[in-house]
Amino acid sequence: MILFFEIILAVLIVVVAGWILFVYFFTWQLAATFLKGEAPFVPAKAGILPKIAEAMELKENSILYDLGCGDARVLVACHKSQPQAQYVGFEKNIIPYLWARFRVWATGLSKNIRVCQKDFFEADLSGATHIFCYLVPKQMEKLGPKLEKEIENGKKVLSLRFGIPNVAPRKKILLEKENLYIYEKLAKS
Ligand SMILES: C[S@@+](CC[C@H](N)C(=O)[O-])C[C@H]1O[C@@H](n2cnc3c(N)ncnc32)[C@H](O)[C@@H]1O
């Protein structure tokens, strides 16, 4: 009988903790999106990941930063196409950050993929040879000048769905109804 109550109590604790996490995650998402104008956690569709990796054209010595890496799926997909390269993800939101850390650990890729819980606007991006982002227009507006300052021409920037305002992409590819903007020069057009 005591064991029965212990099991019920354990189930209750797991359910309540799950709900608290769920409510916290969605409140955080709503606040970040509507109050701060930040991209919510909406991962890139699984079907387009190999195409993103292909468009990245990574080499063995490439260093790819994903600005707002979510659950690190883009980094993991790119690692499949170029396992020698180095990968860094910045993620602010604790839930996708922990998920990303778990994914990297579970796939055994910790040597090549590093995920930091950090605001990428506060990070130095000059070490990257490639940048990927899937953000919202307000953030792209702010990111443009930072990339112009920190990323040399010739390095590659790929942005899913929204482009950098007033900067002409070298190429634009349509991936399952989403535009992928590819930049190699960041000077204003
Ligand atoms: C649309 S999701 C894209 C996730 C991932 N890059 C992908 O394509 O699957 C945007 C992510 O950026 C994160 N994010 C938004 N603003 C951020 C910031 N300033 N610093 C770090 N992460 C940020 C969000 O928490 C969210 O997980």
The ligand as an SDF file (V2000), in Angstrom:
LIG
                    3D

 27 29  0  0  0  0  0  0  0  0999 V2000
   13.8150   30.2890  -35.2000 C   0  0  0  0  0  0  0  0  0  0  0  0
   14.7910   29.4850  -33.9730 S   0  0  0  0  0  0  0  0  0  0  0  0
   16.0360   28.7390  -34.9980 C   0  0  0  0  0  0  0  0  0  0  0  0
   16.7540   27.5860  -34.3220 C   0  0  0  0  0  0  0  0  0  0  0  0
   17.8420   26.9130  -35.1790 C   0  0  0  0  0  0  0  0  0  0  0  0
   18.8320   27.8770  -35.6470 N   0  0  0  0  0  0  0  0  0  0  0  0
   17.2290   26.2160  -36.3570 C   0  0  0  0  0  0  0  0  0  0  0  0
   17.3210   26.7440  -37.4720 O   0  0  0  0  0  0  0  0  0  0  0  0
   16.6320   25.1180  -36.1690 O   0  0  0  0  0  0  0  0  0  0  0  0
   15.6480   30.8820  -33.2520 C   0  0  0  0  0  0  0  0  0  0  0  0
   16.4040   30.5460  -31.9880 C   0  0  0  0  0  0  0  0  0  0  0  0
   17.2230   31.6690  -31.6420 O   0  0  0  0  0  0  0  0  0  0  0  0
   17.2280   31.8400  -30.2340 C   0  0  0  0  0  0  0  0  0  0  0  0
   17.5820   33.2340  -29.9820 N   0  0  0  0  0  0  0  0  0  0  0  0
   16.8430   34.3400  -30.3000 C   0  0  0  0  0  0  0  0  0  0  0  0
   17.5240   35.4560  -29.9770 N   0  0  0  0  0  0  0  0  0  0  0  0
   18.7120   35.0660  -29.4600 C   0  0  0  0  0  0  0  0  0  0  0  0
   19.8580   35.7650  -28.9620 C   0  0  0  0  0  0  0  0  0  0  0  0
   19.9000   37.0980  -28.9410 N   0  0  0  0  0  0  0  0  0  0  0  0
   20.9160   35.0380  -28.5190 N   0  0  0  0  0  0  0  0  0  0  0  0
   20.8880   33.6780  -28.5340 C   0  0  0  0  0  0  0  0  0  0  0  0
   19.8200   32.9660  -28.9960 N   0  0  0  0  0  0  0  0  0  0  0  0
   18.7590   33.6370  -29.4600 C   0  0  0  0  0  0  0  0  0  0  0  0
   15.8260   31.4460  -29.8120 C   0  0  0  0  0  0  0  0  0  0  0  0
   15.7680   31.0750  -28.4490 O   0  0  0  0  0  0  0  0  0  0  0  0
   15.5330   30.2930  -30.7760 C   0  0  0  0  0  0  0  0  0  0  0  0
   15.8680   29.0520  -30.2180 O   0  0  0  0  0  0  0  0  0  0  0  0
  1  2  1  0
  2  3  1  0
  2 10  1  0
  3  4  1  0
  4  5  1  0
  5  6  1  0
  5  7  1  0
  7  8  2  0
  7  9  1  0
 10 11  1  0
 11 12  1  0
 11 26  1  0
 12 13  1  0
 13 14  1  0
 13 24  1  0
 14 15  1  0
 14 23  1  0
 15 16  2  0
 16 17  1  0
 17 18  1  0
 17 23  2  0
 18 19  1  0
 18 20  2  0
 20 21  1  0
 21 22  2  0
 22 23  1  0
 24 25  1  0
 24 26  1  0
 26 27  1  0
M  CHG  2   2   1   9  -1
M  END
$$$$
